[in-house]
Amino acid sequence: METMIGYKGKRPAEIMATIGTSILMLCWIWFMLQANKSTLLELIMAFLVIGVAVTIMGILIYRLLTCRRVFVIEIKPEALQIKNIEIQAGKVKKIFIKGYFKPVIAVKPKANLLVPYKYCFCFSAKEDQGIKDLKEWADQHQIEVLHKRFTRWL
């Protein structure tokens, strides 16, 4: 693989995770509004929980609304570029592929415990060819490719 190979990609929608997390956050907010807030500490904790819940829901809804934006994924000889983030082959620990019909690909860096959201993508078109080229690139750099679920950071 001497030259750069480019594909179109987009972020995974993860609709069910967004719905489930939003329901959980709404339950937290409802519980905090119903709880007896008799002391200042309880009142502060209620506001903190509500603030965190609203922030997480906002992030998830924003991602759901922007998941259709298409960007370029480039497989270069020594790096993988997802949108505007370039990941050197030496910094990649594993590549995960989750799903069969609309596979989600995640690149896990060596320095991270969880996969960053910006390192997750789906191919918009030519999925089979894109996964094949990605596996060839990973084989050249001795990077493990696993077909299993992965944990992603928010």
Phi and psi in radians as a Rosetta constraint file:
Dihedral C 1 N 2 CA 2 C 2 CIRCULARHARMONIC -1.527 0.35
Dihedral N 2 CA 2 C 2 N 3 CIRCULARHARMONIC -0.515 0.35
Dihedral C 2 N 3 CA 3 C 3 CIRCULARHARMONIC -1.929 0.35
Dihedral N 3 CA 3 C 3 N 4 CIRCULARHARMONIC 3.010 0.35
Dihedral C 3 N 4 CA 4 C 4 CIRCULARHARMONIC -1.381 0.35
Dihedral N 4 CA 4 C 4 N 5 CIRCULARHARMONIC 2.431 0.35
Dihedral C 4 N 5 CA 5 C 5 CIRCULARHARMONIC -2.054 0.35
Dihedral N 5 CA 5 C 5 N 6 CIRCULARHARMONIC 2.292 0.35
Dihedral C 5 N 6 CA 6 C 6 CIRCULARHARMONIC -2.034 0.35
Dihedral N 6 CA 6 C 6 N 7 CIRCULARHARMONIC 2.485 0.35
Dihedral C 6 N 7 CA 7 C 7 CIRCULARHARMONIC -2.381 0.35
Dihedral N 7 CA 7 C 7 N 8 CIRCULARHARMONIC 2.795 0.35
Dihedral C 7 N 8 CA 8 C 8 CIRCULARHARMONIC -1.658 0.35
Dihedral N 8 CA 8 C 8 N 9 CIRCULARHARMONIC 2.392 0.35
Dihedral C 8 N 9 CA 9 C 9 CIRCULARHARMONIC -2.437 0.35
Dihedral N 9 CA 9 C 9 N 10 CIRCULARHARMONIC 2.998 0.35
Dihedral C 9 N 10 CA 10 C 10 CIRCULARHARMONIC -2.629 0.35
Dihedral N 10 CA 10 C 10 N 11 CIRCULARHARMONIC 2.884 0.35
Dihedral C 10 N 11 CA 11 C 11 CIRCULARHARMONIC -1.333 0.35
Dihedral N 11 CA 11 C 11 N 12 CIRCULARHARMONIC 2.568 0.35
Dihedral C 11 N 12 CA 12 C 12 CIRCULARHARMONIC -1.201 0.35
Dihedral N 12 CA 12 C 12 N 13 CIRCULARHARMONIC 2.469 0.35
Dihedral C 12 N 13 CA 13 C 13 CIRCULARHARMONIC -1.276 0.35
Dihedral N 13 CA 13 C 13 N 14 CIRCULARHARMONIC -0.762 0.35
Dihedral C 13 N 14 CA 14 C 14 CIRCULARHARMONIC 0.888 0.35
Dihedral N 14 CA 14 C 14 N 15 CIRCULARHARMONIC 0.913 0.35
Dihedral C 14 N 15 CA 15 C 15 CIRCULARHARMONIC -1.121 0.35
Dihedral N 15 CA 15 C 15 N 16 CIRCULARHARMONIC -0.776 0.35
Dihedral C 15 N 16 CA 16 C 16 CIRCULARHARMONIC -1.134 0.35
Dihedral N 16 CA 16 C 16 N 17 CIRCULARHARMONIC -0.688 0.35
Dihedral C 16 N 17 CA 17 C 17 CIRCULARHARMONIC -1.130 0.35
Dihedral N 17 CA 17 C 17 N 18 CIRCULARHARMONIC -0.677 0.35
Dihedral C 17 N 18 CA 18 C 18 CIRCULARHARMONIC -1.153 0.35
Dihedral N 18 CA 18 C 18 N 19 CIRCULARHARMONIC -0.761 0.35
Dihedral C 18 N 19 CA 19 C 19 CIRCULARHARMONIC -1.128 0.35
Dihedral N 19 CA 19 C 19 N 20 CIRCULARHARMONIC -0.812 0.35
Dihedral C 19 N 20 CA 20 C 20 CIRCULARHARMONIC -1.086 0.35
Dihedral N 20 CA 20 C 20 N 21 CIRCULARHARMONIC -0.786 0.35
Dihedral C 20 N 21 CA 21 C 21 CIRCULARHARMONIC -1.165 0.35
Dihedral N 21 CA 21 C 21 N 22 CIRCULARHARMONIC -0.670 0.35
Dihedral C 21 N 22 CA 22 C 22 CIRCULARHARMONIC -1.124 0.35
Dihedral N 22 CA 22 C 22 N 23 CIRCULARHARMONIC -0.716 0.35
Dihedral C 22 N 23 CA 23 C 23 CIRCULARHARMONIC -1.099 0.35
Dihedral N 23 CA 23 C 23 N 24 CIRCULARHARMONIC -0.758 0.35
Dihedral C 23 N 24 CA 24 C 24 CIRCULARHARMONIC -1.068 0.35
Dihedral N 24 CA 24 C 24 N 25 CIRCULARHARMONIC -0.765 0.35
Dihedral C 24 N 25 CA 25 C 25 CIRCULARHARMONIC -1.149 0.35
Dihedral N 25 CA 25 C 25 N 26 CIRCULARHARMONIC -0.676 0.35
Dihedral C 25 N 26 CA 26 C 26 CIRCULARHARMONIC -1.120 0.35
Dihedral N 26 CA 26 C 26 N 27 CIRCULARHARMONIC -0.647 0.35
Dihedral C 26 N 27 CA 27 C 27 CIRCULARHARMONIC -1.128 0.35
Dihedral N 27 CA 27 C 27 N 28 CIRCULARHARMONIC -0.725 0.35
Dihedral C 27 N 28 CA 28 C 28 CIRCULARHARMONIC -1.056 0.35
Dihedral N 28 CA 28 C 28 N 29 CIRCULARHARMONIC -0.809 0.35
Dihedral C 28 N 29 CA 29 C 29 CIRCULARHARMONIC -1.081 0.35
Dihedral N 29 CA 29 C 29 N 30 CIRCULARHARMONIC -0.794 0.35
Dihedral C 29 N 30 CA 30 C 30 CIRCULARHARMONIC -1.070 0.35
Dihedral N 30 CA 30 C 30 N 31 CIRCULARHARMONIC -0.773 0.35
Dihedral C 30 N 31 CA 31 C 31 CIRCULARHARMONIC -1.085 0.35
Dihedral N 31 CA 31 C 31 N 32 CIRCULARHARMONIC -0.745 0.35
Dihedral C 31 N 32 CA 32 C 32 CIRCULARHARMONIC -1.173 0.35
Dihedral N 32 CA 32 C 32 N 33 CIRCULARHARMONIC -0.582 0.35
Dihedral C 32 N 33 CA 33 C 33 CIRCULARHARMONIC -1.273 0.35
Dihedral N 33 CA 33 C 33 N 34 CIRCULARHARMONIC -0.509 0.35
Dihedral C 33 N 34 CA 34 C 34 CIRCULARHARMONIC -1.478 0.35
Dihedral N 34 CA 34 C 34 N 35 CIRCULARHARMONIC -0.398 0.35
Dihedral C 34 N 35 CA 35 C 35 CIRCULARHARMONIC -1.160 0.35
Dihedral N 35 CA 35 C 35 N 36 CIRCULARHARMONIC 2.632 0.35
Dihedral C 35 N 36 CA 36 C 36 CIRCULARHARMONIC -1.331 0.35
Dihedral N 36 CA 36 C 36 N 37 CIRCULARHARMONIC 2.007 0.35
Dihedral C 36 N 37 CA 37 C 37 CIRCULARHARMONIC -1.882 0.35
Dihedral N 37 CA 37 C 37 N 38 CIRCULARHARMONIC 1.362 0.35
Dihedral C 37 N 38 CA 38 C 38 CIRCULARHARMONIC -1.543 0.35
Dihedral N 38 CA 38 C 38 N 39 CIRCULARHARMONIC -0.442 0.35
Dihedral C 38 N 39 CA 39 C 39 CIRCULARHARMONIC -1.938 0.35
Dihedral N 39 CA 39 C 39 N 40 CIRCULARHARMONIC 2.865 0.35
Dihedral C 39 N 40 CA 40 C 40 CIRCULARHARMONIC -1.114 0.35
Dihedral N 40 CA 40 C 40 N 41 CIRCULARHARMONIC -0.667 0.35
Dihedral C 40 N 41 CA 41 C 41 CIRCULARHARMONIC -1.098 0.35
Dihedral N 41 CA 41 C 41 N 42 CIRCULARHARMONIC -0.745 0.35
Dihedral C 41 N 42 CA 42 C 42 CIRCULARHARMONIC -1.137 0.35
Dihedral N 42 CA 42 C 42 N 43 CIRCULARHARMONIC -0.659 0.35
Dihedral C 42 N 43 CA 43 C 43 CIRCULARHARMONIC -1.155 0.35
Dihedral N 43 CA 43 C 43 N 44 CIRCULARHARMONIC -0.752 0.35
Dihedral C 43 N 44 CA 44 C 44 CIRCULARHARMONIC -1.106 0.35
Dihedral N 44 CA 44 C 44 N 45 CIRCULARHARMONIC -0.767 0.35
Dihedral C 44 N 45 CA 45 C 45 CIRCULARHARMONIC -1.073 0.35
Dihedral N 45 CA 45 C 45 N 46 CIRCULARHARMONIC -0.721 0.35
Dihedral C 45 N 46 CA 46 C 46 CIRCULARHARMONIC -1.077 0.35
Dihedral N 46 CA 46 C 46 N 47 CIRCULARHARMONIC -0.790 0.35
Dihedral C 46 N 47 CA 47 C 47 CIRCULARHARMONIC -1.134 0.35
Dihedral N 47 CA 47 C 47 N 48 CIRCULARHARMONIC -0.658 0.35
Dihedral C 47 N 48 CA 48 C 48 CIRCULARHARMONIC -1.117 0.35
Dihedral N 48 CA 48 C 48 N 49 CIRCULARHARMONIC -0.794 0.35
Dihedral C 48 N 49 CA 49 C 49 CIRCULARHARMONIC -1.104 0.35
Dihedral N 49 CA 49 C 49 N 50 CIRCULARHARMONIC -0.773 0.35
Dihedral C 49 N 50 CA 50 C 50 CIRCULARHARMONIC -1.109 0.35
Dihedral N 50 CA 50 C 50 N 51 CIRCULARHARMONIC -0.731 0.35
Dihedral C 50 N 51 CA 51 C 51 CIRCULARHARMONIC -1.080 0.35
Dihedral N 51 CA 51 C 51 N 52 CIRCULARHARMONIC -0.787 0.35
Dihedral C 51 N 52 CA 52 C 52 CIRCULARHARMONIC -1.109 0.35
Dihedral N 52 CA 52 C 52 N 53 CIRCULARHARMONIC -0.763 0.35
Dihedral C 52 N 53 CA 53 C 53 CIRCULARHARMONIC -1.081 0.35
Dihedral N 53 CA 53 C 53 N 54 CIRCULARHARMONIC -0.786 0.35
Dihedral C 53 N 54 CA 54 C 54 CIRCULARHARMONIC -1.138 0.35
Dihedral N 54 CA 54 C 54 N 55 CIRCULARHARMONIC -0.688 0.35
Dihedral C 54 N 55 CA 55 C 55 CIRCULARHARMONIC -1.109 0.35
Dihedral N 55 CA 55 C 55 N 56 CIRCULARHARMONIC -0.835 0.35
Dihedral C 55 N 56 CA 56 C 56 CIRCULARHARMONIC -1.101 0.35
Dihedral N 56 CA 56 C 56 N 57 CIRCULARHARMONIC -0.755 0.35
Dihedral C 56 N 57 CA 57 C 57 CIRCULARHARMONIC -1.078 0.35
Dihedral N 57 CA 57 C 57 N 58 CIRCULARHARMONIC -0.702 0.35
Dihedral C 57 N 58 CA 58 C 58 CIRCULARHARMONIC -1.087 0.35
Dihedral N 58 CA 58 C 58 N 59 CIRCULARHARMONIC -0.761 0.35
Dihedral C 58 N 59 CA 59 C 59 CIRCULARHARMONIC -1.082 0.35
Dihedral N 59 CA 59 C 59 N 60 CIRCULARHARMONIC -0.814 0.35
Dihedral C 59 N 60 CA 60 C 60 CIRCULARHARMONIC -1.146 0.35
Dihedral N 60 CA 60 C 60 N 61 CIRCULARHARMONIC -0.707 0.35
Dihedral C 60 N 61 CA 61 C 61 CIRCULARHARMONIC -1.199 0.35
Dihedral N 61 CA 61 C 61 N 62 CIRCULARHARMONIC -0.690 0.35
Dihedral C 61 N 62 CA 62 C 62 CIRCULARHARMONIC -1.038 0.35
Dihedral N 62 CA 62 C 62 N 63 CIRCULARHARMONIC -0.790 0.35
Dihedral C 62 N 63 CA 63 C 63 CIRCULARHARMONIC -1.129 0.35
Dihedral N 63 CA 63 C 63 N 64 CIRCULARHARMONIC -0.634 0.35
Dihedral C 63 N 64 CA 64 C 64 CIRCULARHARMONIC -1.131 0.35
Dihedral N 64 CA 64 C 64 N 65 CIRCULARHARMONIC -0.666 0.35
Dihedral C 64 N 65 CA 65 C 65 CIRCULARHARMONIC -1.300 0.35
Dihedral N 65 CA 65 C 65 N 66 CIRCULARHARMONIC -0.471 0.35
Dihedral C 65 N 66 CA 66 C 66 CIRCULARHARMONIC -1.799 0.35
Dihedral N 66 CA 66 C 66 N 67 CIRCULARHARMONIC 0.112 0.35
Dihedral C 66 N 67 CA 67 C 67 CIRCULARHARMONIC -1.247 0.35
Dihedral N 67 CA 67 C 67 N 68 CIRCULARHARMONIC -0.238 0.35
Dihedral C 67 N 68 CA 68 C 68 CIRCULARHARMONIC -1.490 0.35
Dihedral N 68 CA 68 C 68 N 69 CIRCULARHARMONIC -0.156 0.35
Dihedral C 68 N 69 CA 69 C 69 CIRCULARHARMONIC -1.172 0.35
Dihedral N 69 CA 69 C 69 N 70 CIRCULARHARMONIC 2.292 0.35
Dihedral C 69 N 70 CA 70 C 70 CIRCULARHARMONIC -1.663 0.35
Dihedral N 70 CA 70 C 70 N 71 CIRCULARHARMONIC 2.428 0.35
Dihedral C 70 N 71 CA 71 C 71 CIRCULARHARMONIC -2.397 0.35
Dihedral N 71 CA 71 C 71 N 72 CIRCULARHARMONIC 3.044 0.35
Dihedral C 71 N 72 CA 72 C 72 CIRCULARHARMONIC -1.719 0.35
Dihedral N 72 CA 72 C 72 N 73 CIRCULARHARMONIC 2.371 0.35
Dihedral C 72 N 73 CA 73 C 73 CIRCULARHARMONIC -1.987 0.35
Dihedral N 73 CA 73 C 73 N 74 CIRCULARHARMONIC 2.119 0.35
Dihedral C 73 N 74 CA 74 C 74 CIRCULARHARMONIC -2.008 0.35
Dihedral N 74 CA 74 C 74 N 75 CIRCULARHARMONIC 2.247 0.35
Dihedral C 74 N 75 CA 75 C 75 CIRCULARHARMONIC -1.784 0.35
Dihedral N 75 CA 75 C 75 N 76 CIRCULARHARMONIC 1.807 0.35
Dihedral C 75 N 76 CA 76 C 76 CIRCULARHARMONIC -1.706 0.35
Dihedral N 76 CA 76 C 76 N 77 CIRCULARHARMONIC 2.867 0.35
Dihedral C 76 N 77 CA 77 C 77 CIRCULARHARMONIC -0.993 0.35
Dihedral N 77 CA 77 C 77 N 78 CIRCULARHARMONIC -0.653 0.35
Dihedral C 77 N 78 CA 78 C 78 CIRCULARHARMONIC -2.066 0.35
Dihedral N 78 CA 78 C 78 N 79 CIRCULARHARMONIC 0.058 0.35
Dihedral C 78 N 79 CA 79 C 79 CIRCULARHARMONIC -2.685 0.35
Dihedral N 79 CA 79 C 79 N 80 CIRCULARHARMONIC 2.849 0.35
Dihedral C 79 N 80 CA 80 C 80 CIRCULARHARMONIC -2.110 0.35
Dihedral N 80 CA 80 C 80 N 81 CIRCULARHARMONIC 2.198 0.35
Dihedral C 80 N 81 CA 81 C 81 CIRCULARHARMONIC -1.978 0.35
Dihedral N 81 CA 81 C 81 N 82 CIRCULARHARMONIC 2.089 0.35
Dihedral C 81 N 82 CA 82 C 82 CIRCULARHARMONIC -1.950 0.35
Dihedral N 82 CA 82 C 82 N 83 CIRCULARHARMONIC 1.970 0.35
Dihedral C 82 N 83 CA 83 C 83 CIRCULARHARMONIC 1.028 0.35
Dihedral N 83 CA 83 C 83 N 84 CIRCULARHARMONIC -1.918 0.35
Dihedral C 83 N 84 CA 84 C 84 CIRCULARHARMONIC -1.994 0.35
Dihedral N 84 CA 84 C 84 N 85 CIRCULARHARMONIC 0.286 0.35
Dihedral C 84 N 85 CA 85 C 85 CIRCULARHARMONIC -1.884 0.35
Dihedral N 85 CA 85 C 85 N 86 CIRCULARHARMONIC 2.126 0.35
Dihedral C 85 N 86 CA 86 C 86 CIRCULARHARMONIC -1.775 0.35
Dihedral N 86 CA 86 C 86 N 87 CIRCULARHARMONIC 2.213 0.35
Dihedral C 86 N 87 CA 87 C 87 CIRCULARHARMONIC -1.984 0.35
Dihedral N 87 CA 87 C 87 N 88 CIRCULARHARMONIC 2.043 0.35
Dihedral C 87 N 88 CA 88 C 88 CIRCULARHARMONIC -1.218 0.35
Dihedral N 88 CA 88 C 88 N 89 CIRCULARHARMONIC 2.531 0.35
Dihedral C 88 N 89 CA 89 C 89 CIRCULARHARMONIC -1.044 0.35
Dihedral N 89 CA 89 C 89 N 90 CIRCULARHARMONIC -0.607 0.35
Dihedral C 89 N 90 CA 90 C 90 CIRCULARHARMONIC -1.201 0.35
Dihedral N 90 CA 90 C 90 N 91 CIRCULARHARMONIC -0.292 0.35
Dihedral C 90 N 91 CA 91 C 91 CIRCULARHARMONIC -1.694 0.35
Dihedral N 91 CA 91 C 91 N 92 CIRCULARHARMONIC -0.029 0.35
Dihedral C 91 N 92 CA 92 C 92 CIRCULARHARMONIC -1.616 0.35
Dihedral N 92 CA 92 C 92 N 93 CIRCULARHARMONIC 2.212 0.35
Dihedral C 92 N 93 CA 93 C 93 CIRCULARHARMONIC -1.560 0.35
Dihedral N 93 CA 93 C 93 N 94 CIRCULARHARMONIC -0.892 0.35
Dihedral C 93 N 94 CA 94 C 94 CIRCULARHARMONIC -2.573 0.35
Dihedral N 94 CA 94 C 94 N 95 CIRCULARHARMONIC 2.793 0.35
Dihedral C 94 N 95 CA 95 C 95 CIRCULARHARMONIC -2.150 0.35
Dihedral N 95 CA 95 C 95 N 96 CIRCULARHARMONIC 2.204 0.35
Dihedral C 95 N 96 CA 96 C 96 CIRCULARHARMONIC -1.847 0.35
Dihedral N 96 CA 96 C 96 N 97 CIRCULARHARMONIC 2.498 0.35
Dihedral C 96 N 97 CA 97 C 97 CIRCULARHARMONIC -2.197 0.35
Dihedral N 97 CA 97 C 97 N 98 CIRCULARHARMONIC 2.047 0.35
Dihedral C 97 N 98 CA 98 C 98 CIRCULARHARMONIC -1.988 0.35
Dihedral N 98 CA 98 C 98 N 99 CIRCULARHARMONIC 2.180 0.35
Dihedral C 98 N 99 CA 99 C 99 CIRCULARHARMONIC 1.745 0.35
Dihedral N 99 CA 99 C 99 N 100 CIRCULARHARMONIC 2.921 0.35
Dihedral C 99 N 100 CA 100 C 100 CIRCULARHARMONIC -2.085 0.35
Dihedral N 100 CA 100 C 100 N 101 CIRCULARHARMONIC -0.872 0.35
Dihedral C 100 N 101 CA 101 C 101 CIRCULARHARMONIC -1.342 0.35
Dihedral N 101 CA 101 C 101 N 102 CIRCULARHARMONIC -0.705 0.35
Dihedral C 101 N 102 CA 102 C 102 CIRCULARHARMONIC -2.311 0.35
Dihedral N 102 CA 102 C 102 N 103 CIRCULARHARMONIC 1.313 0.35
Dihedral C 102 N 103 CA 103 C 103 CIRCULARHARMONIC -1.135 0.35
Dihedral N 103 CA 103 C 103 N 104 CIRCULARHARMONIC 2.466 0.35
Dihedral C 103 N 104 CA 104 C 104 CIRCULARHARMONIC -1.817 0.35
Dihedral N 104 CA 104 C 104 N 105 CIRCULARHARMONIC 2.212 0.35
Dihedral C 104 N 105 CA 105 C 105 CIRCULARHARMONIC -1.831 0.35
Dihedral N 105 CA 105 C 105 N 106 CIRCULARHARMONIC 2.372 0.35
Dihedral C 105 N 106 CA 106 C 106 CIRCULARHARMONIC -2.273 0.35
Dihedral N 106 CA 106 C 106 N 107 CIRCULARHARMONIC 2.325 0.35
Dihedral C 106 N 107 CA 107 C 107 CIRCULARHARMONIC -1.851 0.35
Dihedral N 107 CA 107 C 107 N 108 CIRCULARHARMONIC 2.026 0.35
Dihedral C 107 N 108 CA 108 C 108 CIRCULARHARMONIC -1.720 0.35
Dihedral N 108 CA 108 C 108 N 109 CIRCULARHARMONIC 2.018 0.35
Dihedral C 108 N 109 CA 109 C 109 CIRCULARHARMONIC -1.257 0.35
Dihedral N 109 CA 109 C 109 N 110 CIRCULARHARMONIC 2.735 0.35
Dihedral C 109 N 110 CA 110 C 110 CIRCULARHARMONIC -1.130 0.35
Dihedral N 110 CA 110 C 110 N 111 CIRCULARHARMONIC -0.553 0.35
Dihedral C 110 N 111 CA 111 C 111 CIRCULARHARMONIC -1.415 0.35
Dihedral N 111 CA 111 C 111 N 112 CIRCULARHARMONIC -0.198 0.35
Dihedral C 111 N 112 CA 112 C 112 CIRCULARHARMONIC -1.888 0.35
Dihedral N 112 CA 112 C 112 N 113 CIRCULARHARMONIC 2.546 0.35
Dihedral C 112 N 113 CA 113 C 113 CIRCULARHARMONIC -1.412 0.35
Dihedral N 113 CA 113 C 113 N 114 CIRCULARHARMONIC -0.679 0.35
Dihedral C 113 N 114 CA 114 C 114 CIRCULARHARMONIC -2.010 0.35
Dihedral N 114 CA 114 C 114 N 115 CIRCULARHARMONIC 2.831 0.35
Dihedral C 114 N 115 CA 115 C 115 CIRCULARHARMONIC -1.382 0.35
Dihedral N 115 CA 115 C 115 N 116 CIRCULARHARMONIC 2.177 0.35
Dihedral C 115 N 116 CA 116 C 116 CIRCULARHARMONIC -1.158 0.35
Dihedral N 116 CA 116 C 116 N 117 CIRCULARHARMONIC 2.580 0.35
Dihedral C 116 N 117 CA 117 C 117 CIRCULARHARMONIC -1.024 0.35
Dihedral N 117 CA 117 C 117 N 118 CIRCULARHARMONIC -0.648 0.35
Dihedral C 117 N 118 CA 118 C 118 CIRCULARHARMONIC -1.208 0.35
Dihedral N 118 CA 118 C 118 N 119 CIRCULARHARMONIC -0.216 0.35
Dihedral C 118 N 119 CA 119 C 119 CIRCULARHARMONIC -1.723 0.35
Dihedral N 119 CA 119 C 119 N 120 CIRCULARHARMONIC 0.208 0.35
Dihedral C 119 N 120 CA 120 C 120 CIRCULARHARMONIC -1.923 0.35
Dihedral N 120 CA 120 C 120 N 121 CIRCULARHARMONIC 2.452 0.35
Dihedral C 120 N 121 CA 121 C 121 CIRCULARHARMONIC -2.801 0.35
Dihedral N 121 CA 121 C 121 N 122 CIRCULARHARMONIC 2.899 0.35
Dihedral C 121 N 122 CA 122 C 122 CIRCULARHARMONIC -2.183 0.35
Dihedral N 122 CA 122 C 122 N 123 CIRCULARHARMONIC 2.568 0.35
Dihedral C 122 N 123 CA 123 C 123 CIRCULARHARMONIC -1.371 0.35
Dihedral N 123 CA 123 C 123 N 124 CIRCULARHARMONIC 2.361 0.35
Dihedral C 123 N 124 CA 124 C 124 CIRCULARHARMONIC -1.323 0.35
Dihedral N 124 CA 124 C 124 N 125 CIRCULARHARMONIC -0.667 0.35
Dihedral C 124 N 125 CA 125 C 125 CIRCULARHARMONIC -2.532 0.35
Dihedral N 125 CA 125 C 125 N 126 CIRCULARHARMONIC 2.837 0.35
Dihedral C 125 N 126 CA 126 C 126 CIRCULARHARMONIC 0.930 0.35
Dihedral N 126 CA 126 C 126 N 127 CIRCULARHARMONIC 0.861 0.35
Dihedral C 126 N 127 CA 127 C 127 CIRCULARHARMONIC -1.056 0.35
Dihedral N 127 CA 127 C 127 N 128 CIRCULARHARMONIC -0.810 0.35
Dihedral C 127 N 128 CA 128 C 128 CIRCULARHARMONIC -1.084 0.35
Dihedral N 128 CA 128 C 128 N 129 CIRCULARHARMONIC -0.768 0.35
Dihedral C 128 N 129 CA 129 C 129 CIRCULARHARMONIC -1.167 0.35
Dihedral N 129 CA 129 C 129 N 130 CIRCULARHARMONIC -0.691 0.35
Dihedral C 129 N 130 CA 130 C 130 CIRCULARHARMONIC -1.111 0.35
Dihedral N 130 CA 130 C 130 N 131 CIRCULARHARMONIC -0.757 0.35
Dihedral C 130 N 131 CA 131 C 131 CIRCULARHARMONIC -1.169 0.35
Dihedral N 131 CA 131 C 131 N 132 CIRCULARHARMONIC -0.671 0.35
Dihedral C 131 N 132 CA 132 C 132 CIRCULARHARMONIC -1.081 0.35
Dihedral N 132 CA 132 C 132 N 133 CIRCULARHARMONIC -0.811 0.35
Dihedral C 132 N 133 CA 133 C 133 CIRCULARHARMONIC -1.145 0.35
Dihedral N 133 CA 133 C 133 N 134 CIRCULARHARMONIC -0.646 0.35
Dihedral C 133 N 134 CA 134 C 134 CIRCULARHARMONIC -1.150 0.35
Dihedral N 134 CA 134 C 134 N 135 CIRCULARHARMONIC -0.702 0.35
Dihedral C 134 N 135 CA 135 C 135 CIRCULARHARMONIC -1.149 0.35
Dihedral N 135 CA 135 C 135 N 136 CIRCULARHARMONIC -0.696 0.35
Dihedral C 135 N 136 CA 136 C 136 CIRCULARHARMONIC -1.082 0.35
Dihedral N 136 CA 136 C 136 N 137 CIRCULARHARMONIC -0.753 0.35
Dihedral C 136 N 137 CA 137 C 137 CIRCULARHARMONIC -1.081 0.35
Dihedral N 137 CA 137 C 137 N 138 CIRCULARHARMONIC -0.761 0.35
Dihedral C 137 N 138 CA 138 C 138 CIRCULARHARMONIC -1.139 0.35
Dihedral N 138 CA 138 C 138 N 139 CIRCULARHARMONIC -0.689 0.35
Dihedral C 138 N 139 CA 139 C 139 CIRCULARHARMONIC -1.097 0.35
Dihedral N 139 CA 139 C 139 N 140 CIRCULARHARMONIC -0.693 0.35
Dihedral C 139 N 140 CA 140 C 140 CIRCULARHARMONIC -1.094 0.35
Dihedral N 140 CA 140 C 140 N 141 CIRCULARHARMONIC -0.527 0.35
Dihedral C 140 N 141 CA 141 C 141 CIRCULARHARMONIC -1.871 0.35
Dihedral N 141 CA 141 C 141 N 142 CIRCULARHARMONIC 0.239 0.35
Dihedral C 141 N 142 CA 142 C 142 CIRCULARHARMONIC 0.931 0.35
Dihedral N 142 CA 142 C 142 N 143 CIRCULARHARMONIC 0.830 0.35
Dihedral C 142 N 143 CA 143 C 143 CIRCULARHARMONIC -1.843 0.35
Dihedral N 143 CA 143 C 143 N 144 CIRCULARHARMONIC 2.299 0.35
Dihedral C 143 N 144 CA 144 C 144 CIRCULARHARMONIC -1.312 0.35
Dihedral N 144 CA 144 C 144 N 145 CIRCULARHARMONIC 2.300 0.35
Dihedral C 144 N 145 CA 145 C 145 CIRCULARHARMONIC -1.955 0.35
Dihedral N 145 CA 145 C 145 N 146 CIRCULARHARMONIC 2.104 0.35
Dihedral C 145 N 146 CA 146 C 146 CIRCULARHARMONIC -2.037 0.35
Dihedral N 146 CA 146 C 146 N 147 CIRCULARHARMONIC 2.391 0.35
Dihedral C 146 N 147 CA 147 C 147 CIRCULARHARMONIC -1.707 0.35
Dihedral N 147 CA 147 C 147 N 148 CIRCULARHARMONIC 1.446 0.35
Dihedral C 147 N 148 CA 148 C 148 CIRCULARHARMONIC -2.800 0.35
Dihedral N 148 CA 148 C 148 N 149 CIRCULARHARMONIC 2.987 0.35
Dihedral C 148 N 149 CA 149 C 149 CIRCULARHARMONIC -1.194 0.35
Dihedral N 149 CA 149 C 149 N 150 CIRCULARHARMONIC 2.749 0.35
Dihedral C 149 N 150 CA 150 C 150 CIRCULARHARMONIC -2.462 0.35
Dihedral N 150 CA 150 C 150 N 151 CIRCULARHARMONIC 2.809 0.35
Dihedral C 150 N 151 CA 151 C 151 CIRCULARHARMONIC -1.775 0.35
Dihedral N 151 CA 151 C 151 N 152 CIRCULARHARMONIC 2.270 0.35
Dihedral C 151 N 152 CA 152 C 152 CIRCULARHARMONIC -2.002 0.35
Dihedral N 152 CA 152 C 152 N 153 CIRCULARHARMONIC 2.519 0.35
Dihedral C 152 N 153 CA 153 C 153 CIRCULARHARMONIC -1.415 0.35
Dihedral N 153 CA 153 C 153 N 154 CIRCULARHARMONIC 1.982 0.35
